[in-house]
Amino acid sequence: MKNIRLDKNEMPFLPPKTVQVAIYNSLKSINRYTPTEKVELLLELLSSYSTIEKERIILSAGSDILIKEFIFRFSHVDQIIIANPTFIIIQNSALQSDSELLKVRLSEPHFTFPTKLIENQITKPTLLVLDNPNNPSGKRIVTEDQLGILLKKEMLTVLIDEAYFEFSGNSVLPLIKRYPNIAITRTLSKAFGLAGIGLGYMLAGETIVEAFEGLDIMLPYPSVMGAISALQNKDYMEEFVEFVHKEKQTMIERLQELDANYYESETNFLLITTGIQNIAQRLAEKSIYVCPVSDYFGSDSIRVSIGTHQENTIFLEALQKLLSQK
């Protein structure tokens, strides 16, 4: 049986031919640097898509690079606050800073970030970095209103990673127009299915834009052309998001029949608790790869991407067999 990969939260399908052809054609000029006019076109498309001025957009070869760079550039603060659990890149980047690190535990089952509690902690220069929706819970952990209250504190700088924005449909973007000390990172790796070419971007308030002046990241020509084509043909992304929502609901209904515990999700993955120890390894032995989350939960918990209908069915059948052996 071929490997079933449900561990990276990727799109399980190729993007449409138009996007593939745009990437392929760019290889004919691979000996040249990316033309400035193509980068400008990409900025204009992202500006229209994100409904924000292109001067507030910062590009990179992946949103993970922007997250690392953001934390590095603001690592002079006295403390960094992150959620626990959180996207591993956020945690690892924060750990590399000399600033005091405050990891705020998100309580099950809602995983809501305790903004009222944290408000009292912001008595010195602070960097708050959250993924929203959260990985691995799949939950929206903070709202625009909750974050707006915190942003009134001038000694606070905020980064919100919205890698799963297209699936959630919720964003704190309006805050960028009201406060200079907040930024949002997004990616084309998830809903747009371009994980293999790496294209991320940041939407930034005035203070953040100034802090990132001089950042010179060379974007690969295939990445830029693939992103341009994807944004010009984004109907396929919307169709994929709809597919994910339907498949996720089908999976949830099956998990309910199996009496497996799961958490409602605003993403293209589910956090599942099975009661089976070392469940990720047990599935890997069947060539089904899911993401273990034992660092935050028990070894009986896994994060599972929504794959093709066939992949999801194979996973559920394997899980059913393992559950019957408990």
C-alpha positions as a Python dict, from the first residue, in 0.01 Angstrom:
ca = {
    (1, 'M'): (0, 0, 0),
    (2, 'K'): (129, 346, -84),
    (3, 'N'): (203, 590, 195),
    (4, 'I'): (-94, 793, 319),
    (5, 'R'): (37, 1134, 429),
    (6, 'L'): (-197, 1312, 667),
    (7, 'D'): (72, 1477, 879),
    (8, 'K'): (162, 1808, 711),
    (9, 'N'): (-175, 1985, 661),
    (10, 'E'): (-112, 2007, 287),
    (11, 'M'): (-357, 2017, -2),
    (12, 'P'): (-383, 1655, -122),
    (13, 'F'): (-436, 1764, -484),
    (14, 'L'): (-218, 1944, -736),
    (15, 'P'): (-318, 2303, -816),
    (16, 'P'): (-483, 2348, -1158),
    (17, 'K'): (-292, 2319, -1485),
    (18, 'T'): (-278, 2696, -1528),
    (19, 'V'): (-75, 2725, -1208),
    (20, 'Q'): (145, 2428, -1297),
    (21, 'V'): (215, 2573, -1642),
    (22, 'A'): (304, 2914, -1495),
    (23, 'I'): (560, 2748, -1268),
    (24, 'Y'): (696, 2533, -1551),
    (25, 'N'): (730, 2826, -1792),
    (26, 'S'): (923, 3025, -1531),
    (27, 'L'): (1194, 2757, -1542),
    (28, 'K'): (1282, 2877, -1892),
    (29, 'S'): (1423, 3190, -1727),
    (30, 'I'): (1572, 3018, -1423),
    (31, 'N'): (1912, 3173, -1502),
    (32, 'R'): (1768, 3517, -1425),
    (33, 'Y'): (1661, 3682, -1102),
    (34, 'T'): (1290, 3743, -1053),
    (35, 'P'): (1186, 4055, -1249),
    (36, 'T'): (1082, 4347, -1028),
    (37, 'E'): (760, 4396, -1224),
    (38, 'K'): (652, 4041, -1139),
    (39, 'V'): (708, 4103, -768),
    (40, 'E'): (505, 4424, -801),
    (41, 'L'): (223, 4233, -972),
    (42, 'L'): (224, 3978, -691),
    (43, 'L'): (202, 4258, -434),
    (44, 'E'): (-93, 4413, -620),
    (45, 'L'): (-275, 4079, -631),
    (46, 'L'): (-214, 4017, -261),
    (47, 'S'): (-327, 4372, -185),
    (48, 'S'): (-656, 4309, -364),
    (49, 'Y'): (-700, 3965, -208),
    (50, 'S'): (-619, 4085, 145),
    (51, 'T'): (-793, 4424, 111),
    (52, 'I'): (-491, 4615, 238),
    (53, 'E'): (-242, 4857, 83),
    (54, 'K'): (51, 4684, -88),
    (55, 'E'): (291, 4905, 110),
    (56, 'R'): (184, 4707, 418),
    (57, 'I'): (272, 4369, 262),
    (58, 'I'): (607, 4198, 319),
    (59, 'L'): (691, 3893, 106),
    (60, 'S'): (904, 3593, 191),
    (61, 'A'): (985, 3241, 74),
    (62, 'G'): (751, 3099, 339),
    (63, 'S'): (563, 3240, 637),
    (64, 'D'): (787, 3043, 875),
    (65, 'I'): (1077, 3265, 767),
    (66, 'L'): (873, 3574, 851),
    (67, 'I'): (779, 3436, 1193),
    (68, 'K'): (1144, 3365, 1276),
    (69, 'E'): (1254, 3705, 1146),
    (70, 'F'): (977, 3884, 1336),
    (71, 'I'): (1071, 3727, 1668),
    (72, 'F'): (1439, 3798, 1600),
    (73, 'R'): (1377, 4164, 1519),
    (74, 'F'): (1169, 4216, 1833),
    (75, 'S'): (1373, 3993, 2064),
    (76, 'H'): (1494, 4302, 2254),
    (77, 'V'): (1166, 4303, 2450),
    (78, 'D'): (1160, 4198, 2816),
    (79, 'Q'): (920, 3910, 2762),
    (80, 'I'): (768, 3697, 2487),
    (81, 'I'): (425, 3541, 2536),
    (82, 'I'): (311, 3240, 2334),
    (83, 'A'): (32, 2986, 2361),
    (84, 'N'): (85, 2630, 2477),
    (85, 'P'): (29, 2437, 2256),
    (86, 'T'): (134, 2637, 1949),
    (87, 'F'): (292, 2604, 1604),
    (88, 'I'): (637, 2453, 1663),
    (89, 'I'): (814, 2730, 1465),
    (90, 'I'): (673, 2991, 1704),
    (91, 'Q'): (788, 2798, 2009),
    (92, 'N'): (1137, 2719, 1877),
    (93, 'S'): (1196, 3078, 1762),
    (94, 'A'): (1084, 3217, 2098),
    (95, 'L'): (1313, 2975, 2282),
    (96, 'Q'): (1613, 3110, 2089),
    (97, 'S'): (1550, 3461, 2222),
    (98, 'D'): (1713, 3594, 2538),
    (99, 'S'): (1381, 3741, 2648),
    (100, 'E'): (1181, 3588, 2930),
    (101, 'L'): (937, 3336, 2780),
    (102, 'L'): (584, 3298, 2914),
    (103, 'K'): (399, 2994, 2776),
    (104, 'V'): (26, 3025, 2843),
    (105, 'R'): (-154, 2692, 2863),
    (106, 'L'): (-472, 2673, 2655),
    (107, 'S'): (-739, 2484, 2845),
    (108, 'E'): (-944, 2212, 2681),
    (109, 'P'): (-1193, 2185, 2523),
    (110, 'H'): (-1217, 2541, 2387),
    (111, 'F'): (-844, 2633, 2391),
    (112, 'T'): (-932, 3001, 2439),
    (113, 'F'): (-640, 3235, 2502),
    (114, 'P'): (-696, 3412, 2839),
    (115, 'T'): (-660, 3774, 2726),
    (116, 'K'): (-797, 3920, 3050),
    (117, 'L'): (-539, 3729, 3253),
    (118, 'I'): (-257, 3825, 3016),
    (119, 'E'): (-355, 4192, 3019),
    (120, 'N'): (-222, 4215, 3374),
    (121, 'Q'): (108, 4057, 3266),
    (122, 'I'): (189, 4333, 3016),
    (123, 'T'): (373, 4573, 3245),
    (124, 'K'): (694, 4585, 3039),
    (125, 'P'): (791, 4566, 2669),
    (126, 'T'): (624, 4249, 2549),
    (127, 'L'): (595, 4047, 2229),
    (128, 'L'): (282, 3834, 2189),
    (129, 'V'): (292, 3566, 1917),
    (130, 'L'): (-16, 3351, 1854),
    (131, 'D'): (-133, 3117, 1578),
    (132, 'N'): (-501, 3176, 1512),
    (133, 'P'): (-651, 2927, 1435),
    (134, 'N'): (-421, 2737, 1662),
    (135, 'N'): (-204, 2442, 1564),
    (136, 'P'): (-257, 2166, 1675),
    (137, 'S'): (-601, 2230, 1828),
    (138, 'G'): (-757, 2379, 1514),
    (139, 'K'): (-937, 2633, 1733),
    (140, 'R'): (-970, 3010, 1695),
    (141, 'I'): (-814, 3109, 2027),
    (142, 'V'): (-855, 3487, 2019),
    (143, 'T'): (-1105, 3729, 1864),
    (144, 'E'): (-1057, 4072, 1710),
    (145, 'D'): (-1227, 4239, 2008),
    (146, 'Q'): (-1017, 4053, 2266),
    (147, 'L'): (-694, 4137, 2086),
    (148, 'G'): (-800, 4499, 2038),
    (149, 'I'): (-813, 4546, 2415),
    (150, 'L'): (-455, 4422, 2452),
    (151, 'L'): (-327, 4637, 2165),
    (152, 'K'): (-417, 4953, 2354),
    (153, 'K'): (-104, 4886, 2557),
    (154, 'E'): (172, 5068, 2367),
    (155, 'M'): (445, 4847, 2514),
    (156, 'L'): (292, 4542, 2339),
    (157, 'T'): (384, 4416, 1991),
    (158, 'V'): (170, 4140, 1838),
    (159, 'L'): (218, 3881, 1565),
    (160, 'I'): (-75, 3661, 1463),
    (161, 'D'): (-12, 3368, 1230),
    (162, 'E'): (-317, 3307, 1011),
    (163, 'A'): (-188, 3014, 807),
    (164, 'Y'): (-538, 2862, 805),
    (165, 'F'): (-729, 3184, 737),
    (166, 'E'): (-895, 3052, 420),
    (167, 'F'): (-1050, 2760, 611),
    (168, 'S'): (-1151, 2968, 912),
    (169, 'G'): (-1283, 3276, 735),
    (170, 'N'): (-1198, 3477, 1047),
    (171, 'S'): (-919, 3734, 1070),
    (172, 'V'): (-795, 4014, 1293),
    (173, 'L'): (-696, 4214, 984),
    (174, 'P'): (-909, 4523, 1073),
    (175, 'L'): (-681, 4579, 1374),
    (176, 'I'): (-387, 4656, 1146),
    (177, 'K'): (-563, 4970, 1026),
    (178, 'R'): (-623, 5082, 1385),
    (179, 'Y'): (-300, 4986, 1559),
    (180, 'P'): (60, 5021, 1436),
    (181, 'N'): (202, 4743, 1654),
    (182, 'I'): (44, 4433, 1502),
    (183, 'A'): (121, 4208, 1205),
    (184, 'I'): (-34, 3898, 1048),
    (185, 'T'): (149, 3620, 864),
    (186, 'R'): (-23, 3410, 598),
    (187, 'T'): (84, 3147, 346),
    (188, 'L'): (-4, 3001, 8),
    (189, 'S'): (111, 2657, 125),
    (190, 'K'): (-221, 2540, 270),
    (191, 'A'): (-545, 2633, 94),
    (192, 'F'): (-369, 2732, -230),
    (193, 'G'): (-173, 2405, -244),
    (194, 'L'): (169, 2562, -305),
    (195, 'A'): (365, 2406, -17),
    (196, 'G'): (635, 2289, -258),
    (197, 'I'): (732, 2638, -375),
    (198, 'G'): (714, 2826, -44),
    (199, 'L'): (551, 3169, -59),
    (200, 'G'): (444, 3353, 254),
    (201, 'Y'): (353, 3712, 329),
    (202, 'M'): (301, 3950, 618),
    (203, 'L'): (34, 4218, 657),
    (204, 'A'): (180, 4479, 887),
    (205, 'G'): (101, 4787, 1091),
    (206, 'E'): (314, 5099, 1050),
    (207, 'T'): (558, 5019, 1332),
    (208, 'I'): (616, 4669, 1192),
    (209, 'V'): (668, 4797, 837),
    (210, 'E'): (937, 5033, 965),
    (211, 'A'): (1105, 4754, 1162),
    (212, 'F'): (1126, 4540, 849),
    (213, 'E'): (1277, 4810, 627),
    (214, 'G'): (1591, 4675, 466),
    (215, 'L'): (1476, 4313, 471),
    (216, 'D'): (1602, 4175, 141),
    (217, 'I'): (1466, 3829, 65),
    (218, 'M'): (1518, 3704, -289),
    (219, 'L'): (1202, 3528, -403),
    (220, 'P'): (1250, 3239, -648),
    (221, 'Y'): (1100, 3310, -990),
    (222, 'P'): (890, 2987, -993),
    (223, 'S'): (745, 3078, -653),
    (224, 'V'): (643, 3424, -767),
    (225, 'M'): (490, 3304, -1094),
    (226, 'G'): (306, 3019, -922),
    (227, 'A'): (166, 3259, -663),
    (228, 'I'): (56, 3509, -930),
    (229, 'S'): (-127, 3240, -1124),
    (230, 'A'): (-287, 3100, -808),
    (231, 'L'): (-422, 3440, -706),
    (232, 'Q'): (-549, 3503, -1059),
    (233, 'N'): (-731, 3168, -1056),
    (234, 'K'): (-834, 3142, -692),
    (235, 'D'): (-1163, 2965, -764),
    (236, 'Y'): (-977, 2636, -724),
    (237, 'M'): (-875, 2737, -372),
    (238, 'E'): (-1235, 2813, -279),
    (239, 'E'): (-1345, 2477, -419),
    (240, 'F'): (-1078, 2300, -216),
    (241, 'V'): (-1183, 2478, 104),
    (242, 'E'): (-1542, 2367, 42),
    (243, 'F'): (-1418, 2010, -17),
    (244, 'V'): (-1227, 2018, 313),
    (245, 'H'): (-1531, 2134, 508),
    (246, 'K'): (-1745, 1853, 362),
    (247, 'E'): (-1481, 1583, 413),
    (248, 'K'): (-1412, 1706, 765),
    (249, 'Q'): (-1780, 1675, 853),
    (250, 'T'): (-1789, 1323, 708),
    (251, 'M'): (-1485, 1232, 916),
    (252, 'I'): (-1640, 1381, 1231),
    (253, 'E'): (-1958, 1177, 1181),
    (254, 'R'): (-1750, 860, 1146),
    (255, 'L'): (-1542, 945, 1455),
    (256, 'Q'): (-1865, 987, 1650),
    (257, 'E'): (-1971, 638, 1543),
    (258, 'L'): (-1634, 505, 1662),
    (259, 'D'): (-1661, 689, 1997),
    (260, 'A'): (-1328, 862, 1929),
    (261, 'N'): (-1284, 1204, 2088),
    (262, 'Y'): (-1215, 1498, 1857),
    (263, 'Y'): (-1215, 1878, 1873),
    (264, 'E'): (-1414, 2104, 1643),
    (265, 'S'): (-1173, 2271, 1403),
    (266, 'E'): (-1157, 2582, 1183),
    (267, 'T'): (-872, 2435, 979),
    (268, 'N'): (-796, 2150, 739),
    (269, 'F'): (-705, 1913, 1022),
    (270, 'L'): (-855, 1753, 1332),
    (271, 'L'): (-709, 1691, 1677),
    (272, 'I'): (-819, 1341, 1782),
    (273, 'T'): (-781, 1152, 2110),
    (274, 'T'): (-811, 776, 2065),
    (275, 'G'): (-723, 608, 2395),
    (276, 'I'): (-463, 403, 2204),
    (277, 'Q'): (-108, 459, 2327),
    (278, 'N'): (154, 537, 2059),
    (279, 'I'): (-125, 569, 1805),
    (280, 'A'): (88, 764, 1554),
    (281, 'Q'): (344, 484, 1541),
    (282, 'R'): (75, 217, 1520),
    (283, 'L'): (-69, 393, 1215),
    (284, 'A'): (276, 448, 1062),
    (285, 'E'): (324, 70, 1070),
    (286, 'K'): (28, 61, 831),
    (287, 'S'): (191, 331, 609),
    (288, 'I'): (-52, 594, 738),
    (289, 'Y'): (134, 900, 863),
    (290, 'V'): (-28, 1145, 1103),
    (291, 'C'): (125, 1406, 1333),
    (292, 'P'): (195, 1294, 1692),
    (293, 'V'): (117, 1559, 1953),
    (294, 'S'): (247, 1378, 2261),
    (295, 'D'): (450, 1684, 2366),
    (296, 'Y'): (123, 1857, 2452),
    (297, 'F'): (-121, 1571, 2499),
    (298, 'G'): (-81, 1197, 2552),
    (299, 'S'): (65, 953, 2301),
    (300, 'D'): (-296, 853, 2229),
    (301, 'S'): (-361, 1189, 2058),
    (302, 'I'): (-288, 1281, 1696),
    (303, 'R'): (-335, 1567, 1452),
    (304, 'V'): (-481, 1442, 1124),
    (305, 'S'): (-494, 1640, 799),
    (306, 'I'): (-800, 1618, 578),
    (307, 'G'): (-680, 1424, 273),
    (308, 'T'): (-857, 1287, -31),
    (309, 'H'): (-1178, 1097, 31),
    (310, 'Q'): (-991, 770, -27),
    (311, 'E'): (-711, 866, 213),
    (312, 'N'): (-959, 966, 481),
    (313, 'T'): (-1147, 638, 438),
    (314, 'I'): (-827, 432, 469),
    (315, 'F'): (-732, 621, 785),
    (316, 'L'): (-1075, 571, 943),
    (317, 'E'): (-1077, 200, 860),
    (318, 'A'): (-732, 158, 1017),
    (319, 'L'): (-840, 354, 1325),
    (320, 'Q'): (-1152, 139, 1359),
    (321, 'K'): (-941, -179, 1358),
    (322, 'L'): (-706, -41, 1622),
    (323, 'L'): (-995, 73, 1840),
    (324, 'S'): (-1151, -273, 1820),
    (325, 'Q'): (-827, -418, 1962),
    (326, 'K'): (-829, -197, 2274),
}
